[in-house]
Amino acid sequence: FAAFRYRNFKNVTFPHPVGIVINPSAKIGKNCVIYQNVTIGSGKYSEKYNCQVPIIGENVTIYANSVVIGGIYVGKNSVIG
């Protein structure tokens, strides 16, 4: 959880901040809620190897044990469970 202090999250809430893994290159919109054991992104971002990371829109809720990987876009006001 200490790593989250150094990220620039705008009003992102972590109700149960245990086991959360977020790729440093992933984009997360403001007012999101991310629950425990969530993984966002995988591997290191690299155009050379075509490794892409997710873009999470504003007001998204990601519930426990969800895995969001790859170059996808999650739109505003979405719920992932």
CYANA upper distance limits for C-alpha pairs under 8 A (distance plus 0.5 A):
  1 PHE  CA      5 ARG  CA      8.11
  1 PHE  CA     17 PRO  CA      6.68
  1 PHE  CA     18 VAL  CA      7.75
  1 PHE  CA     20 ILE  CA      8.46
  2 ALA  CA      6 TYR  CA      8.25
  3 ALA  CA      7 ARG  CA      7.60
  9 PHE  CA     28 ILE  CA      7.79
  9 PHE  CA     29 GLY  CA      8.30
  9 PHE  CA     30 LYS  CA      7.38
 10 LYS  CA     29 GLY  CA      7.83
 10 LYS  CA     30 LYS  CA      5.30
 10 LYS  CA     31 ASN  CA      7.12
 11 ASN  CA     30 LYS  CA      6.10
 11 ASN  CA     31 ASN  CA      5.33
 11 ASN  CA     32 CYS  CA      7.56
 12 VAL  CA     29 GLY  CA      8.47
 12 VAL  CA     30 LYS  CA      6.47
 12 VAL  CA     31 ASN  CA      5.52
 12 VAL  CA     32 CYS  CA      5.25
 12 VAL  CA     33 VAL  CA      6.28
 12 VAL  CA     34 ILE  CA      8.02
 13 THR  CA     31 ASN  CA      7.71
 13 THR  CA     32 CYS  CA      6.75
 13 THR  CA     33 VAL  CA      5.21
 13 THR  CA     34 ILE  CA      6.75
 14 PHE  CA     33 VAL  CA      6.52
 14 PHE  CA     34 ILE  CA      5.66
 14 PHE  CA     35 TYR  CA      6.30
 14 PHE  CA     36 GLN  CA      8.19
 15 PRO  CA     33 VAL  CA      8.00
 15 PRO  CA     34 ILE  CA      7.63
 15 PRO  CA     35 TYR  CA      6.43
 15 PRO  CA     36 GLN  CA      8.20
 16 HIS  CA     35 TYR  CA      6.11
 16 HIS  CA     36 GLN  CA      5.70
 17 PRO  CA     35 TYR  CA      7.25
 17 PRO  CA     36 GLN  CA      6.05
 18 VAL  CA     36 GLN  CA      5.57
 18 VAL  CA     37 ASN  CA      6.60
 19 GLY  CA     36 GLN  CA      6.41
 19 GLY  CA     37 ASN  CA      4.83
 19 GLY  CA     38 VAL  CA      7.38
 20 ILE  CA     35 TYR  CA      8.27
 20 ILE  CA     36 GLN  CA      6.35
 20 ILE  CA     37 ASN  CA      5.31
 20 ILE  CA     38 VAL  CA      5.37
 20 ILE  CA     39 THR  CA      6.47
 21 VAL  CA     37 ASN  CA      7.95
 21 VAL  CA     38 VAL  CA      6.76
 21 VAL  CA     39 THR  CA      5.20
 21 VAL  CA     40 ILE  CA      6.73
 22 ILE  CA     26 ALA  CA      7.50
 22 ILE  CA     39 THR  CA      6.38
 22 ILE  CA     40 ILE  CA      5.24
 22 ILE  CA     41 GLY  CA      6.71
 23 ASN  CA     40 ILE  CA      6.64
 23 ASN  CA     41 GLY  CA      5.56
 23 ASN  CA     42 SER  CA      6.80
 23 ASN  CA     43 GLY  CA      7.93
 23 ASN  CA     44 LYS  CA      7.96
 23 ASN  CA     53 VAL  CA      7.97
 25 SER  CA     44 LYS  CA      8.40
 25 SER  CA     45 TYR  CA      6.96
 25 SER  CA     53 VAL  CA      7.17
 26 ALA  CA     40 ILE  CA      7.66
 26 ALA  CA     41 GLY  CA      6.85
 26 ALA  CA     53 VAL  CA      5.87
 26 ALA  CA     54 PRO  CA      6.05
 26 ALA  CA     55 ILE  CA      6.58
 26 ALA  CA     56 ILE  CA      8.44
 27 LYS  CA     53 VAL  CA      8.47
 27 LYS  CA     54 PRO  CA      7.15
 27 LYS  CA     55 ILE  CA      5.24
 27 LYS  CA     56 ILE  CA      6.47
 28 ILE  CA     32 CYS  CA      8.06
 28 ILE  CA     55 ILE  CA      6.65
 28 ILE  CA     56 ILE  CA      5.19
 28 ILE  CA     57 GLY  CA      6.85
 28 ILE  CA     58 GLU  CA      7.93
 29 GLY  CA     56 ILE  CA      6.27
 29 GLY  CA     57 GLY  CA      5.27
 29 GLY  CA     58 GLU  CA      4.78
 29 GLY  CA     59 ASN  CA      7.68
 29 GLY  CA     60 VAL  CA      8.39
 30 LYS  CA     57 GLY  CA      8.14
 30 LYS  CA     58 GLU  CA      5.54
 30 LYS  CA     59 ASN  CA      6.97
 31 ASN  CA     58 GLU  CA      6.51
 31 ASN  CA     59 ASN  CA      5.35
 31 ASN  CA     60 VAL  CA      7.78
 32 CYS  CA     58 GLU  CA      6.68
 32 CYS  CA     59 ASN  CA      5.23
 32 CYS  CA     60 VAL  CA      5.26
 32 CYS  CA     61 THR  CA      6.20
 32 CYS  CA     62 ILE  CA      8.39
 33 VAL  CA     59 ASN  CA      8.02
 33 VAL  CA     60 VAL  CA      6.92
 33 VAL  CA     61 THR  CA      5.19
 33 VAL  CA     62 ILE  CA      6.68
 34 ILE  CA     38 VAL  CA      7.66
 34 ILE  CA     61 THR  CA      6.57
 34 ILE  CA     62 ILE  CA      5.41
 34 ILE  CA     63 TYR  CA      6.80
 34 ILE  CA     64 ALA  CA      8.21
 35 TYR  CA     62 ILE  CA      6.74
 35 TYR  CA     63 TYR  CA      5.59
 35 TYR  CA     64 ALA  CA      5.42
 35 TYR  CA     65 ASN  CA      8.38
 36 GLN  CA     63 TYR  CA      7.89
 36 GLN  CA     64 ALA  CA      5.43
 36 GLN  CA     65 ASN  CA      7.09
 37 ASN  CA     64 ALA  CA      6.22
 37 ASN  CA     65 ASN  CA      5.29
 37 ASN  CA     66 SER  CA      7.71
 38 VAL  CA     62 ILE  CA      8.04
 38 VAL  CA     63 TYR  CA      7.94
 38 VAL  CA     64 ALA  CA      6.44
 38 VAL  CA     65 ASN  CA      5.50
 38 VAL  CA     66 SER  CA      5.50
 38 VAL  CA     67 VAL  CA      6.36
 38 VAL  CA     68 VAL  CA      8.46
 39 THR  CA     65 ASN  CA      8.13
 39 THR  CA     66 SER  CA      7.01
 39 THR  CA     67 VAL  CA      5.29
 39 THR  CA     68 VAL  CA      6.61
 39 THR  CA     69 ILE  CA      8.06
 40 ILE  CA     53 VAL  CA      8.38
 40 ILE  CA     54 PRO  CA      7.43
 40 ILE  CA     67 VAL  CA      6.65
 40 ILE  CA     68 VAL  CA      5.33
 40 ILE  CA     69 ILE  CA      6.28
 41 GLY  CA     52 GLN  CA      8.34
 41 GLY  CA     53 VAL  CA      5.50
 41 GLY  CA     54 PRO  CA      6.39
 41 GLY  CA     68 VAL  CA      6.61
 41 GLY  CA     69 ILE  CA      4.86
 41 GLY  CA     70 GLY  CA      6.69
 42 SER  CA     53 VAL  CA      7.49
 42 SER  CA     69 ILE  CA      6.37
 42 SER  CA     70 GLY  CA      7.62
 43 GLY  CA     51 CYS  CA      7.81
 44 LYS  CA     51 CYS  CA      7.53
 45 TYR  CA     50 ASN  CA      8.49
 45 TYR  CA     51 CYS  CA      5.86
 45 TYR  CA     52 GLN  CA      6.19
 45 TYR  CA     53 VAL  CA      7.04
 46 SER  CA     50 ASN  CA      6.45
 46 SER  CA     51 CYS  CA      5.69
 46 SER  CA     52 GLN  CA      7.45
 47 GLU  CA     51 CYS  CA      6.79
 47 GLU  CA     52 GLN  CA      8.07
 51 CYS  CA     70 GLY  CA      7.76
 51 CYS  CA     71 GLY  CA      8.18
 52 GLN  CA     70 GLY  CA      5.82
 52 GLN  CA     71 GLY  CA      5.01
 53 VAL  CA     69 ILE  CA      6.91
 53 VAL  CA     70 GLY  CA      5.56
 53 VAL  CA     71 GLY  CA      5.28
 53 VAL  CA     72 ILE  CA      7.67
 54 PRO  CA     68 VAL  CA      7.43
 54 PRO  CA     69 ILE  CA      6.59
 54 PRO  CA     70 GLY  CA      6.27
 54 PRO  CA     71 GLY  CA      5.48
 54 PRO  CA     72 ILE  CA      5.43
 54 PRO  CA     73 TYR  CA      6.40
 54 PRO  CA     74 VAL  CA      8.12
 55 ILE  CA     71 GLY  CA      7.97
 55 ILE  CA     72 ILE  CA      6.86
 55 ILE  CA     73 TYR  CA      5.33
 55 ILE  CA     74 VAL  CA      6.77
 56 ILE  CA     60 VAL  CA      7.66
 56 ILE  CA     73 TYR  CA      6.53
 56 ILE  CA     74 VAL  CA      5.37
 56 ILE  CA     75 GLY  CA      7.21
 56 ILE  CA     76 LYS  CA      8.29
 57 GLY  CA     73 TYR  CA      7.90
 57 GLY  CA     74 VAL  CA      6.18
 57 GLY  CA     75 GLY  CA      5.46
 57 GLY  CA     76 LYS  CA      5.14
 57 GLY  CA     77 ASN  CA      7.97
 58 GLU  CA     75 GLY  CA      7.93
 58 GLU  CA     76 LYS  CA      5.34
 58 GLU  CA     77 ASN  CA      6.92
 59 ASN  CA     76 LYS  CA      6.37
 59 ASN  CA     77 ASN  CA      5.29
 59 ASN  CA     78 SER  CA      7.67
 60 VAL  CA     74 VAL  CA      8.43
 60 VAL  CA     75 GLY  CA      8.24
 60 VAL  CA     76 LYS  CA      6.66
 60 VAL  CA     77 ASN  CA      5.45
 60 VAL  CA     78 SER  CA      5.38
 60 VAL  CA     79 VAL  CA      6.32
 60 VAL  CA     80 ILE  CA      8.34
 61 THR  CA     77 ASN  CA      8.13
 61 THR  CA     78 SER  CA      7.03
 61 THR  CA     79 VAL  CA      5.39
 61 THR  CA     80 ILE  CA      6.75
 62 ILE  CA     66 SER  CA      7.25
 62 ILE  CA     79 VAL  CA      6.54
 62 ILE  CA     80 ILE  CA      5.27
 62 ILE  CA     81 GLY  CA      6.70
 63 TYR  CA     79 VAL  CA      8.29
 63 TYR  CA     80 ILE  CA      6.57
 63 TYR  CA     81 GLY  CA      5.41
 64 ALA  CA     81 GLY  CA      7.50
 65 ASN  CA     81 GLY  CA      8.41
 66 SER  CA     80 ILE  CA      7.58
 66 SER  CA     81 GLY  CA      6.62
 74 VAL  CA     78 SER  CA      7.35
